[in-house]
Amino acid sequence: MNASKPAFLIPPGDGRSFMIGAHQVIEKITSEQSGGDYYVFQQVSPPGAFVPQHVHTLEDEIVLVEEGELEVRLGGSLVRATAGTVLNLARGTYHGFRNAGTTPARTTWMITPGASFQAFFHEVAKFPPGPPDFARLDELHAKHGMTMPAPPA
């Protein structure tokens, strides 16, 4: 048994909840709980909410769309992701999304490795409501191995 990463159960409704812009984030497994291997959270995104297009250099992301409909930029393609869709957002892949539906979209994310991404989320969650400070956001992206380059052709 690995004492640093014991098996455990997270019941529905459990987990630290906070906002990243319009998105509600519910942490399910922290990087500390996984020994830094991964970070798992659920996200609820209201209609029209989006995550700007960006690239990770440190993490891979796996996303399960549980409810709703997302319009996802995946590399040079624009795809629809509905309930049951799994997205593999490998590091180095240009991506972003928008809730293209009329109901909230619920997704579950696994980020590996998890430590830097979790730290990024915790820092962005401290931003005040309203439009973000883009200069500060760019600094945080750079600090955590992310960029927001122009879309691929």
C-alpha positions as CSV (number, residue, x, y, z in Angstrom):
1,M,0.0,0.0,0.0
2,N,1.2,3.5,-0.9
3,A,0.5,5.6,2.1
4,S,1.0,8.8,0.1
5,K,-1.8,7.9,-2.3
6,P,-4.4,5.8,-0.5
7,A,-7.6,4.6,-2.2
8,F,-10.7,6.7,-1.2
9,L,-14.1,7.7,-2.4
10,I,-15.5,11.2,-3.1
11,P,-19.3,11.3,-2.7
12,P,-21.4,13.4,-5.0
13,G,-21.5,16.9,-3.7
14,D,-18.1,16.7,-2.0
15,G,-15.2,18.8,-3.0
16,R,-14.0,22.4,-2.6
17,S,-16.0,24.7,-4.9
18,F,-14.8,28.0,-6.3
19,M,-15.4,30.1,-9.4
20,I,-13.1,30.7,-12.4
21,G,-14.8,33.5,-14.2
22,A,-18.3,32.2,-15.0
23,H,-17.3,28.5,-14.4
24,Q,-18.0,26.7,-11.2
25,V,-15.1,24.4,-10.3
26,I,-15.5,21.5,-7.8
27,E,-12.2,19.9,-6.9
28,K,-12.5,16.1,-6.5
29,I,-8.9,14.9,-6.2
30,T,-6.2,17.5,-5.5
31,S,-2.6,17.2,-6.7
32,E,-1.6,16.7,-3.1
33,Q,-3.9,13.7,-2.8
34,S,-2.4,12.1,-5.9
35,G,1.2,12.8,-5.1
36,G,1.3,15.3,-7.9
37,D,0.4,12.7,-10.5
38,Y,-3.0,14.3,-11.4
39,Y,-5.7,16.8,-10.5
40,V,-9.4,16.0,-11.0
41,F,-12.2,18.5,-11.0
42,Q,-15.8,18.9,-12.2
43,Q,-16.7,22.1,-14.0
44,V,-20.1,23.6,-14.6
45,S,-20.2,26.1,-17.4
46,P,-23.3,28.2,-18.1
47,P,-24.6,28.8,-21.6
48,G,-22.2,31.0,-23.5
49,A,-19.3,30.6,-21.0
50,F,-16.0,29.9,-22.6
51,V,-12.3,29.1,-22.0
52,P,-10.0,31.1,-24.3
53,Q,-8.0,29.1,-26.8
54,H,-4.6,28.2,-25.4
55,V,-1.8,25.6,-25.3
56,H,-0.3,23.7,-22.4
57,T,3.4,22.7,-22.4
58,L,3.3,20.8,-19.1
59,E,0.0,18.9,-18.9
60,D,-2.3,16.6,-20.7
61,E,-6.0,17.0,-20.1
62,I,-8.7,14.4,-20.4
63,V,-12.3,15.8,-20.4
64,L,-15.6,13.8,-20.0
65,V,-18.6,15.8,-21.1
66,E,-21.3,14.7,-18.7
67,E,-24.1,17.1,-19.6
68,G,-24.6,19.8,-22.2
69,E,-23.0,20.7,-25.5
70,L,-19.6,22.3,-26.0
71,E,-18.1,23.8,-29.1
72,V,-14.4,22.8,-28.9
73,R,-11.4,24.2,-30.7
74,L,-9.1,21.1,-31.1
75,G,-6.0,21.9,-33.0
76,G,-7.1,23.4,-36.3
77,S,-10.6,21.9,-36.0
78,L,-13.9,23.1,-34.5
79,V,-15.9,20.1,-33.1
80,R,-19.1,19.6,-31.1
81,A,-18.8,17.6,-27.9
82,T,-22.1,16.3,-26.4
83,A,-22.8,14.2,-23.3
84,G,-20.7,11.1,-23.3
85,T,-17.9,12.6,-25.4
86,V,-14.3,12.2,-24.1
87,L,-11.7,14.8,-25.2
88,N,-8.0,14.0,-25.1
89,L,-6.2,17.4,-25.0
90,A,-2.6,16.3,-25.3
91,R,0.0,18.9,-24.2
92,G,1.0,21.0,-27.2
93,T,-2.5,20.9,-28.6
94,Y,-4.2,24.2,-29.2
95,H,-7.6,24.1,-27.6
96,G,-10.4,26.1,-26.0
97,F,-14.2,25.7,-25.7
98,R,-17.5,27.5,-25.4
99,N,-20.8,26.2,-24.0
100,A,-22.8,26.2,-27.3
101,G,-26.0,24.9,-25.7
102,T,-28.9,26.4,-23.8
103,T,-28.3,24.6,-20.6
104,P,-25.3,24.4,-18.2
105,A,-22.5,22.0,-19.4
106,R,-21.1,19.7,-16.8
107,T,-17.6,18.2,-17.4
108,T,-15.1,16.2,-15.4
109,W,-11.4,16.9,-16.0
110,M,-8.3,14.9,-15.2
111,I,-5.1,16.9,-15.6
112,T,-1.7,15.1,-15.5
113,P,0.6,16.0,-13.9
114,G,-1.6,18.1,-11.6
115,A,0.5,20.4,-9.4
116,S,1.1,23.4,-11.7
117,F,-2.4,23.4,-13.1
118,Q,-4.0,23.3,-9.7
119,A,-1.8,26.2,-8.6
120,F,-2.8,28.1,-11.7
121,F,-6.5,27.5,-10.9
122,H,-6.1,28.6,-7.3
123,E,-4.3,31.8,-8.4
124,V,-6.9,32.7,-11.1
125,A,-9.8,32.0,-8.6
126,K,-8.5,35.0,-6.6
127,F,-9.2,37.4,-9.5
128,P,-12.1,39.8,-8.7
129,P,-15.4,39.4,-10.6
130,G,-15.6,41.0,-14.0
131,P,-13.3,41.1,-17.0
132,P,-9.9,39.6,-16.0
133,D,-6.7,41.5,-15.7
134,F,-5.2,40.2,-19.0
135,A,-1.6,41.3,-18.2
136,R,-1.8,39.3,-14.9
137,L,-3.5,36.4,-16.7
138,D,-0.7,36.3,-19.3
139,E,1.9,36.3,-16.4
140,L,0.2,33.3,-14.8
141,H,0.0,31.5,-18.1
142,A,3.7,31.9,-18.6
143,K,4.5,30.9,-15.0
144,H,2.5,27.7,-15.5
145,G,3.7,26.7,-18.9
146,M,0.7,27.9,-21.0
147,T,0.4,30.3,-23.9
148,M,-2.5,31.9,-25.7
149,P,-1.1,32.0,-29.3
150,A,-3.0,33.0,-32.4
151,P,-5.3,30.2,-33.6
152,P,-3.8,27.7,-36.1
153,A,-4.8,28.1,-39.7
